[in-house]
Amino acid sequence: MALLTTSNLLTKARVSWGLYGILCCCLAVMNPLIGLGMIIGPLSIWLLAWKSWIRISVVIGGGFFVLGSSTDVGPLKIAYMVTVVLCFIISTCRLITNPPIWIGRFSTTFKWGILFLICMLIGMLVGVAILPTFDLLTTLRQSVFYLLVIASPVVGLDAGRDLTPRIVVNSIGFIGTISAIGFAADWLQRRNISSVEVGRFMLSSLVVPALAFSLALVCVTYTRKFKRLLWLISIVIVPAAMIVTGTRTNLIIFVGILGVAGARKFMRVPLRKLLIAMTVAFAVMLSLIPLLASNLLRDPEFLDSRFRSILTIIGGNPESDESFRLRADQYQYAWDHIKMSPYFGFGPGFTADIPMDTPLITVVKYGFIGTSVLMIFVFSASRAAKHLARIYGYHEIHSAIRGFELIFLALIPFGTPFEDRGFGFTLMLVFMGLSSVAEYRIKMSQGRLASRRQETQPLASTAHSIIPRRSEESSAARSSQLRNNSNDLPRR
């Protein structure tokens, strides 16, 4: 009866898929796009539900190229947003139905993420009521980056527990290095100084390369031979790609050196090895940057003029620097708008009349309440990372997170990292690394415990097999002795 039921189910499934295939073919003849969507849609959903690493690859990889392609809201971006929501739902259901034992450490992070989502919605309603130039498309385009921040713990934690720390570490290094190259291409195009017509081909981000740079500083110490060479290349490429753009704020990336320095028992870099690695990296970098500038920049004197102005600011004449004057105007512009809606801001759809490179832009969008909730969200994630490191042991990823935290804090006076379009992807990589290390350490401890049980099991089985034999021999001896005694008795 069970075989008959199974065969009937298989037959019905084949017939259903056959009818669905015929329907797709008919729709493809009438409208090829609809027919292609009917074919690709179920297959995509099945792939997303099948493996967690496919979900995070689509979210991060697709986000870098889809969101970085243009500023318009087109069908491709809408499809990407729908995919992110679907991945978030699948990962949420998986974490609820099969929660890891360490998931409770992130319960506070989940709660503050939901609260920030509520603050976003309130800010949008305030923006609709106050702003005369409220644009729904602009709101959707800007809110997707903050929605990625909210979804980052769910998608990242779910994917990390199915991956080994080695895969996660290599992924962060690769993604961060490619992101640094994309950042350079984007900013050279913005400044209109590039001699190579590459253009913007991916999302521009500063925080993703910052995480990769901090991780490379640690891994160059704890790896050997060819892998150490690869991490050394990443240490050189990431800062060189940042500096060649002439953006002086990118020099803050070197603050990560202070974050990764420390004792080996915390998987940090000893000072002597750190000095050796950075000496070699700086020597290669100083010879590489002039070569890049001569081949990529139209004006060879551009970098000299940009970084010479730093000495002017330090010398006590900041008003002579144009960027300094513009930033002062941006602070005043932001403060004027904060006073109009200080609690919940104007929502993610707020657009300024001037370029806004100030940390107050987050307060303008979400008010003091929303910004505080967002900061507590990030702080709770950092606190959970430290707890996991103490419970399951330190790893290179924990040291990289510490270096990234210092870079993050140092960036705030010059422009809020929350507005960086790669901030949500960075958090996903961080959460993925934390969960992979925790799950890997748990599996290793369970494996060692199982091996110890296997080693003790033969001894126990031998002991159990010996005891019955001894009891049997003693009972046989007693019975034979009784028989002998019975034979010795006189017979009547």
C-alpha positions as CSV (number, residue, x, y, z in Angstrom):
1,M,0.0,0.0,0.0
2,A,2.9,2.4,0.8
3,L,4.6,1.6,-2.5
4,L,1.3,2.2,-4.3
5,T,0.9,5.5,-2.6
6,T,4.4,6.6,-3.4
7,S,4.1,5.6,-7.0
8,N,0.8,7.5,-7.3
9,L,2.4,10.6,-5.8
10,L,5.3,10.4,-8.3
11,T,2.9,10.0,-11.2
12,K,0.9,13.0,-10.1
13,A,4.1,15.1,-9.7
14,R,5.3,14.1,-13.2
15,V,1.9,14.9,-14.7
16,S,1.8,18.3,-12.8
17,W,5.3,19.3,-14.0
18,G,4.4,18.2,-17.5
19,L,1.3,20.4,-17.6
20,Y,3.3,23.2,-16.1
21,G,5.9,22.8,-18.8
22,I,3.3,22.9,-21.5
23,L,1.8,26.0,-20.0
24,C,5.3,27.7,-19.9
25,C,5.8,26.8,-23.6
26,C,2.5,28.3,-24.6
27,L,3.2,31.5,-22.7
28,A,6.7,31.6,-24.2
29,V,5.1,31.5,-27.7
30,M,2.7,34.3,-26.8
31,N,5.2,36.4,-24.7
32,P,8.8,35.2,-24.4
33,L,9.6,37.2,-21.2
34,I,6.6,35.8,-19.3
35,G,7.4,32.3,-20.4
36,L,11.0,32.7,-19.4
37,G,10.0,34.0,-16.0
38,M,7.6,31.1,-15.5
39,I,10.5,28.7,-16.1
40,I,13.2,30.5,-14.2
41,G,11.0,31.5,-11.2
42,P,10.4,28.0,-9.7
43,L,13.9,27.0,-10.4
44,S,15.3,30.1,-8.7
45,I,13.1,29.5,-5.6
46,W,14.2,25.9,-5.4
47,L,17.9,26.9,-5.6
48,L,17.4,29.6,-2.9
49,A,15.6,27.2,-0.6
50,W,18.2,24.4,-1.2
51,K,21.4,25.9,0.0
52,S,22.1,28.9,2.3
53,W,25.4,29.7,0.6
54,I,23.4,30.2,-2.6
55,R,21.2,32.7,-0.9
56,I,24.0,34.8,0.5
57,S,25.9,34.6,-2.8
58,V,22.9,36.0,-4.6
59,V,22.3,38.7,-2.0
60,I,25.9,40.0,-1.9
61,G,27.0,39.2,-5.4
62,G,23.8,40.4,-7.0
63,G,23.7,43.5,-4.8
64,F,27.2,44.6,-5.8
65,F,26.5,44.5,-9.5
66,V,22.7,45.2,-9.6
67,L,22.7,48.1,-7.1
68,G,25.9,49.5,-8.5
69,S,24.9,49.4,-12.1
70,S,22.8,52.6,-12.1
71,T,20.7,54.9,-9.9
72,D,17.4,54.1,-11.6
73,V,14.8,51.7,-10.2
74,G,14.4,49.2,-13.0
75,P,13.0,45.7,-13.4
76,L,16.4,44.2,-12.4
77,K,16.5,46.1,-9.1
78,I,12.9,45.2,-8.3
79,A,13.7,41.5,-9.0
80,Y,16.7,41.8,-6.7
81,M,14.6,43.4,-3.9
82,V,12.0,40.5,-4.2
83,T,14.9,38.0,-4.1
84,V,16.3,39.6,-0.9
85,V,12.9,39.4,0.8
86,L,12.5,35.8,-0.2
87,C,16.0,34.9,1.1
88,F,15.2,36.7,4.3
89,I,12.0,34.7,4.8
90,I,13.7,31.4,4.0
91,S,16.6,32.1,6.4
92,T,14.2,33.2,9.1
93,C,12.1,30.0,8.9
94,R,15.3,27.9,8.9
95,L,16.6,29.7,12.0
96,I,13.3,29.3,13.8
97,T,12.7,25.6,12.9
98,N,16.4,24.6,13.4
99,P,18.0,27.2,15.7
100,P,21.7,26.8,16.7
101,I,22.5,26.8,20.3
102,W,24.3,30.2,20.1
103,I,21.4,32.0,18.4
104,G,20.3,33.5,21.7
105,R,23.3,35.7,21.8
106,F,21.8,37.7,18.9
107,S,18.3,38.0,20.2
108,T,19.0,41.6,21.3
109,T,20.3,42.4,17.8
110,F,17.1,41.0,16.2
111,K,14.9,43.1,18.5
112,W,16.7,46.4,17.8
113,G,16.7,45.6,14.0
114,I,12.9,45.3,14.1
115,L,12.7,48.5,16.2
116,F,14.8,50.4,13.6
117,L,12.5,49.1,10.8
118,I,9.6,50.7,12.7
119,C,11.6,54.0,13.0
120,M,12.2,53.9,9.3
121,L,8.5,53.6,8.6
122,I,7.7,56.5,11.0
123,G,10.3,58.6,9.3
124,M,8.8,57.9,5.9
125,L,5.4,59.0,7.1
126,V,6.9,62.2,8.5
127,G,8.7,62.8,5.2
128,V,5.4,62.4,3.3
129,A,3.8,65.0,5.6
130,I,6.6,67.6,5.7
131,L,8.7,67.3,2.5
132,P,7.0,68.9,-0.5
133,T,9.3,67.0,-2.9
134,F,8.7,63.5,-1.6
135,D,9.5,60.9,-4.2
136,L,8.5,57.2,-3.7
137,L,11.1,55.8,-6.1
138,T,13.9,57.7,-4.4
139,T,12.6,56.3,-1.0
140,L,12.6,52.8,-2.3
141,R,16.1,53.1,-3.8
142,Q,17.6,54.5,-0.7
143,S,15.8,52.3,1.8
144,V,17.0,49.1,0.2
145,F,20.5,49.6,1.7
146,Y,19.1,50.0,5.2
147,L,16.8,47.0,4.7
148,L,20.0,45.0,3.9
149,V,21.4,46.2,7.2
150,I,18.3,44.8,9.0
151,A,18.4,41.6,7.1
152,S,22.1,41.1,7.6
153,P,22.0,39.1,10.9
154,V,19.4,36.6,9.6
155,V,20.9,35.9,6.2
156,G,24.5,36.0,7.5
157,L,24.1,33.8,10.5
158,D,22.0,31.2,8.5
159,A,24.6,31.0,5.8
160,G,27.7,30.9,8.0
161,R,26.7,27.8,10.0
162,D,26.8,25.8,6.7
163,L,30.3,27.0,5.7
164,T,33.8,26.5,7.2
165,P,35.7,29.4,8.5
166,R,38.3,28.9,5.8
167,I,35.8,29.5,3.1
168,V,34.3,32.5,4.8
169,V,37.8,34.1,5.4
170,N,38.8,33.6,1.7
171,S,35.4,35.0,0.6
172,I,35.8,38.2,2.7
173,G,39.3,38.7,1.3
174,F,38.3,38.2,-2.3
175,I,35.1,40.3,-2.1
176,G,36.9,43.1,-0.2
177,T,39.8,43.3,-2.7
178,I,37.4,43.4,-5.7
179,S,35.3,46.0,-3.9
180,A,38.4,48.2,-3.5
181,I,39.1,48.1,-7.2
182,G,35.5,48.9,-7.9
183,F,35.7,51.8,-5.5
184,A,38.7,53.2,-7.3
185,A,37.0,52.9,-10.7
186,D,33.9,54.7,-9.5
187,W,35.7,57.6,-7.8
188,L,38.0,58.2,-10.7
189,Q,35.0,58.4,-12.9
190,R,33.2,60.8,-10.5
191,R,36.2,63.2,-10.4
192,N,36.6,62.9,-14.2
193,I,40.3,62.3,-14.0
194,S,40.5,58.7,-15.2
195,S,42.5,58.1,-18.4
196,V,41.0,54.6,-18.7
197,E,37.4,54.3,-19.8
198,V,36.3,51.7,-17.3
199,G,33.4,53.4,-15.7
200,R,31.3,52.2,-12.8
201,F,30.9,48.4,-12.9
202,M,30.0,47.6,-9.3
203,L,28.8,49.1,-6.0
204,S,31.2,51.6,-4.5
205,S,32.0,50.9,-0.8
206,L,34.7,51.9,1.7
207,V,33.7,49.6,4.6
208,V,33.9,46.3,2.7
209,P,37.5,46.9,1.8
210,A,38.2,48.0,5.3
211,L,37.0,44.7,6.7
212,A,39.1,42.8,4.1
213,F,42.2,44.9,5.0
214,S,41.9,44.2,8.7
215,L,41.4,40.5,8.0
216,A,44.4,40.5,5.6
217,L,46.6,42.0,8.4
218,V,45.8,39.0,10.6
219,C,45.9,36.3,8.0
220,V,49.3,37.3,6.7
221,T,50.6,36.3,10.1
222,Y,48.8,33.0,10.6
223,T,49.2,31.6,7.1
224,R,52.2,30.3,5.3
225,K,53.8,30.2,1.8
226,F,51.5,30.9,-1.1
227,K,48.5,31.9,1.1
228,R,50.6,34.4,2.9
229,L,51.6,36.0,-0.4
230,L,48.0,36.3,-1.4
231,W,47.1,38.1,1.8
232,L,50.1,40.4,1.4
233,I,48.9,41.3,-2.1
234,S,45.5,42.2,-0.6
235,I,47.2,44.4,2.0
236,V,48.9,46.3,-0.8
237,I,46.0,46.5,-3.3
238,V,43.3,47.6,-1.0
239,P,45.0,50.8,0.3
240,A,46.6,51.5,-3.0
241,A,43.2,51.5,-4.8
242,M,41.9,53.8,-2.1
243,I,44.8,56.3,-2.2
244,V,44.9,56.6,-6.0
245,T,41.4,58.1,-6.0
246,G,42.7,61.1,-4.0
247,T,40.1,60.7,-1.3
248,R,42.0,61.6,1.8
249,T,39.4,60.1,4.1
250,N,40.5,56.7,2.9
251,L,43.7,57.1,4.9
252,I,41.7,56.2,8.0
253,I,41.8,52.6,6.8
254,F,45.3,52.3,8.4
255,V,43.6,52.7,11.8
256,G,42.8,49.1,11.5
257,I,46.5,48.3,12.2
258,L,45.9,49.4,15.8
259,G,42.9,47.1,16.1
260,V,44.6,43.9,15.1
261,A,47.8,44.4,17.1
262,G,48.0,42.3,20.3
263,A,48.8,38.9,21.8
264,R,48.6,35.6,20.0
265,K,46.3,34.1,22.5
266,F,43.6,36.4,21.2
267,M,44.5,35.6,17.6
268,R,45.9,39.1,17.1
269,V,49.2,40.1,15.4
270,P,52.3,40.6,17.5
271,L,53.9,44.0,17.1
272,R,57.1,42.6,15.6
273,K,55.4,40.6,12.9
274,L,53.0,43.5,12.2
275,L,55.9,45.9,11.7
276,I,57.6,43.5,9.3
277,A,54.4,43.0,7.3
278,M,53.6,46.7,7.1
279,T,57.2,47.6,6.1
280,V,57.1,45.2,3.2
281,A,53.6,46.4,2.2
282,F,54.5,50.1,2.4
283,A,57.6,49.5,0.3
284,V,55.6,47.8,-2.4
285,M,52.8,50.4,-2.1
286,L,55.1,53.4,-2.5
287,S,56.4,52.0,-5.7
288,L,53.0,50.9,-6.9
289,I,51.0,54.2,-6.4
290,P,53.1,56.4,-8.7
291,L,52.9,53.7,-11.4
292,L,49.1,53.6,-11.0
293,A,48.8,57.3,-11.0
294,S,50.9,57.7,-14.2
295,N,48.7,55.1,-16.0
296,L,45.3,55.8,-14.6
297,L,45.2,59.6,-14.0
298,R,45.0,62.3,-16.6
299,D,46.8,64.8,-14.3
300,P,49.9,63.3,-12.7
301,E,50.0,66.2,-10.2
302,F,46.5,65.4,-8.9
303,L,47.6,63.2,-6.0
304,D,50.3,65.6,-4.9
305,S,47.9,68.5,-4.7
306,R,45.3,66.5,-2.8
307,F,47.6,65.2,-0.1
308,R,49.6,68.5,0.1
309,S,46.5,70.2,1.3
310,I,46.5,67.9,4.4
311,L,49.6,69.8,5.5
312,T,47.8,73.0,5.0
313,I,44.9,72.0,7.3
314,I,47.4,70.7,9.9
315,G,49.3,74.0,9.7
316,G,46.3,75.9,10.9
317,N,44.8,77.2,7.6
318,P,41.8,74.9,7.0
319,E,39.7,77.6,5.2
320,S,42.0,77.3,2.2
321,D,40.9,73.8,1.6
322,E,37.8,73.5,-0.5
323,S,36.6,70.2,0.9
324,F,36.9,71.6,4.5
325,R,34.7,74.6,3.5
326,L,32.1,72.4,1.8
327,R,32.0,70.1,4.8
328,A,31.3,73.0,7.2
329,D,28.4,74.1,4.9
330,Q,27.1,70.6,4.9
331,Y,27.1,70.5,8.7
332,Q,25.1,73.7,8.9
333,Y,22.6,72.5,6.2
334,A,22.1,69.2,8.0
335,W,21.5,70.9,11.4
336,D,18.9,73.3,9.9
337,H,16.9,70.3,8.7
338,I,17.4,68.3,11.9
339,K,15.6,71.1,13.8
340,M,12.6,70.7,11.5
341,S,12.1,67.0,12.5
342,P,14.5,66.0,15.3
343,Y,12.9,62.8,16.5
344,F,12.3,60.6,13.5
345,G,13.8,62.6,10.7
346,F,12.4,62.6,7.1
347,G,12.9,59.0,6.2
348,P,15.3,57.4,3.7
349,G,13.9,59.3,0.8
350,F,15.4,62.6,1.9
351,T,17.4,64.3,-0.8
352,A,19.7,67.3,-0.1
353,D,20.3,70.2,-2.4
354,I,24.0,69.9,-1.8
355,P,26.4,66.9,-1.5
356,M,26.1,65.5,2.0
357,D,29.3,64.1,3.4
358,T,28.6,64.5,7.1
359,P,27.6,62.1,9.9
360,L,24.5,64.2,10.5
361,I,22.8,63.0,7.3
362,T,21.7,59.8,9.3
363,V,20.2,62.1,11.9
364,V,18.4,64.0,9.1
365,K,16.9,60.9,7.7
366,Y,16.0,59.0,10.9
367,G,16.2,61.6,13.7
368,F,17.9,61.2,17.0
369,I,15.6,58.3,18.0
370,G,16.1,56.3,14.8
371,T,19.9,57.0,14.7
372,S,20.2,55.9,18.4
373,V,18.3,52.7,17.7
374,L,20.6,52.0,14.7
375,M,23.7,52.6,16.8
376,I,22.4,50.2,19.5
377,F,21.7,47.6,16.8
378,V,25.4,47.7,15.7
379,F,26.6,47.8,19.3
380,S,24.6,44.7,20.2
381,A,26.1,42.9,17.3
382,S,29.6,43.8,18.4
383,R,28.8,42.7,22.0
384,A,27.5,39.3,20.7
385,A,30.7,38.9,18.7
386,K,32.8,39.3,21.8
387,H,30.7,36.9,23.8
388,L,31.0,34.2,21.1
389,A,34.8,34.7,21.0
390,R,35.1,34.1,24.7
391,I,32.8,31.1,24.6
392,Y,34.1,29.2,21.5
393,G,37.6,30.6,21.2
394,Y,39.3,33.4,19.3
395,H,39.7,33.3,15.5
396,E,41.2,35.6,12.8
397,I,37.7,36.8,12.1
398,H,37.3,38.2,15.6
399,S,40.5,40.2,15.3
400,A,39.5,41.5,11.9
401,I,36.2,42.7,13.4
402,R,38.1,44.5,16.1
403,G,40.2,46.3,13.5
404,F,37.1,47.1,11.4
405,E,35.3,48.6,14.5
406,L,38.2,51.1,15.0
407,I,38.0,52.1,11.3
408,F,34.2,52.4,11.6
409,L,34.5,54.8,14.6
410,A,37.3,56.8,13.0
411,L,35.2,57.3,9.9
412,I,32.2,58.9,11.8
413,P,33.6,62.5,12.0
414,F,34.2,62.6,8.3
415,G,31.1,60.9,7.0
416,T,28.7,58.4,8.5
417,P,29.6,54.8,7.6
418,F,25.9,54.0,7.9
419,E,25.4,55.8,4.6
420,D,28.0,53.6,2.9
421,R,26.1,51.4,0.4
422,G,28.2,48.4,1.3
423,F,27.5,48.6,5.0
424,G,24.8,45.9,4.9
425,F,26.9,43.5,2.9
426,T,29.8,44.1,5.4
427,L,27.5,43.1,8.3
428,M,26.4,40.0,6.4
429,L,30.1,39.0,6.0
430,V,30.7,39.7,9.7
431,F,27.7,37.6,10.9
432,M,28.6,34.8,8.5
433,G,32.1,34.7,9.9
434,L,30.9,34.6,13.5
435,S,28.4,31.8,12.9
436,S,30.9,29.7,10.9
437,V,33.5,29.9,13.6
438,A,31.0,29.0,16.4
439,E,29.5,26.1,14.5
440,Y,32.9,24.8,13.4
441,R,34.2,24.8,17.0
442,I,31.0,23.1,18.2
443,K,31.4,20.3,15.6
444,M,35.1,19.9,16.4
445,S,34.3,19.5,20.1
446,Q,31.6,17.0,19.3
447,G,33.9,15.1,17.0
448,R,36.6,14.9,19.7
449,L,34.0,13.8,22.3
450,A,32.8,11.1,19.9
451,S,36.3,9.8,19.2
452,R,36.9,9.6,23.0
453,R,33.8,7.6,23.4
454,Q,34.9,5.2,20.6
455,E,38.2,4.8,22.3
456,T,36.6,3.9,25.7
457,Q,33.9,1.7,24.1
458,P,36.1,-1.3,23.3
459,L,37.4,-1.3,26.9
460,A,33.9,-1.3,28.2
461,S,32.8,-4.0,25.8
462,T,35.8,-6.1,26.8
463,A,35.0,-5.7,30.4
464,H,31.4,-6.6,29.9
465,S,32.4,-9.7,27.9
466,I,34.8,-10.9,30.6
467,I,32.4,-10.6,33.5
468,P,29.8,-13.0,32.2
469,R,32.5,-15.6,31.4
470,R,33.8,-15.4,35.0
471,S,30.3,-15.9,36.4
472,E,29.7,-18.8,34.0
473,E,33.0,-20.5,35.1
474,S,32.2,-20.1,38.8
475,S,28.7,-21.5,38.3
476,A,30.1,-24.5,36.4
477,A,32.6,-25.1,39.1
478,R,30.0,-25.0,41.8
479,S,27.8,-27.5,39.9
480,S,30.6,-29.9,39.3
481,Q,31.5,-29.7,43.0
482,L,27.9,-30.5,43.9
483,R,28.0,-33.5,41.6
484,N,31.2,-34.8,43.2
485,N,29.7,-34.4,46.7
486,S,26.6,-36.2,45.7
487,N,28.7,-39.1,44.4
488,D,30.6,-39.4,47.7
489,L,27.4,-39.9,49.6
490,P,26.6,-43.5,50.6
491,R,24.0,-45.2,48.6
492,R,21.1,-47.1,50.3
